[in-house]
Amino acid sequence: MPKNTYFNLNDEKKKMVYDTLRCSFEKKSIRDITVKELVDELKIPRGSFYQYFDSIEDAYFYVLEKEIVEIHDLFLNLLRDNNLNLISALDLFANILADEIFKEKNYKLYRSRYISFDTDLENKWKALRSKNPACQNPMFSLVDCEKLNFISSVVHSLVKRLFNENWDRKDFLDHYKLYINWIKEGIR
């Protein structure tokens, strides 16, 4: 998360820094962006960047926190709203997830997140979110975590394939429904 120096910037400068970060992370994977590129784009000294953020990952996670919804939270809230009925939540989740991912303002950031996250980034992201009380979802204590981990693995793989294989919304929904039917009915 940003340091106080960033938050103390005037609104115009803060917006310029943030907009540049967001635009950069939409265009390139975090693994392909360098601090040099960012400071050149921002027209600031390298040291200023480190007065605002600890690292490029810190800046990236800040943008993700502000811009995208964690799909786990979307699903857990849907599960709560459906009285913990896992099957109903899974059926309803397809369109909610597709709506979120295919929003024009979100698509490129979700793409960046799902294409670039490796185990290291995923662990850092989880650690960061675990420290934020706003990211704690009490639903985890009410549902079998292994079932959630399994479902999460399936859905994450579909989202990743969506971006790797350039699926449109219909392709994604078709695959989602197929996979969820296998979860509900088993693979025969």
Residue, then its C-alpha position, 0 to 999 in steps of 0.5 A: m500500500p502507498k506510503n504517507t508521502y503518496f497520500n500527502l500529495n496534492d489531489e492532482k499529482k496523486k491522480m496523475v500517479y494513480d492513473t499512470l500506474r493503472c494504465s501501465f498495469e493494464k497494458k503490461s504484466i507486472r513482470d514486464i513493467t520496470v520502475k524505470e518505465l514508470v518513473d519515466e512515464l511519471k516524469i519523477p525521480r526514481g527516489s520519488f517512486y520509492q517515497y510513494f511505494d515500497s516496490i512495484e508490487d506494492a503499487y500494483f496491489y494498490v491498484l488492484e485493491k482499488e479497482i477490482v473485486e476479488i472473485h472469492d468475495l463475490f462468491l462468498n457473498l452470493l453464497r451467504d445471500n443464498n443461505l449457504n446453498l452451494i449449488s444455487a450459488l454456483d449456478l448464479f455465480a456465472n453471470i455475476l462473474a462474467d459481468e464483473i470481468f467483462k466490464e470494460k473498465n475492469y477487463k484489462l486489470y483482471r487480465s493482467r492479474y490472471i495472466s501475471f500472477d505466479t505463486d509468489l505474487e499470489n502468496k503476497w496478495k493473500a498475505l496483504r489481504s489477510k492483514n486488511p480487516a475489510c478483506q476478512n470474510p466470515m463466510f469462510s468459517l461457515v463453509d467447508c474450506e476444502k470444497l471452497n478451495f476445489i471450486s476456487s481452483v476450477v473457477h480460477s482455471l476457467v478465468k485464466r483460460l478465458f484470458n489465455e485463449n481469448w474467450d468472449r463472454k459466451d465461451f466463458l459462460d459455456h465452459y463455466k456451465l459445463y464445468i459446474n455441471w461436472i461438479k454437480e453431477g460428476i464426470r461420467 
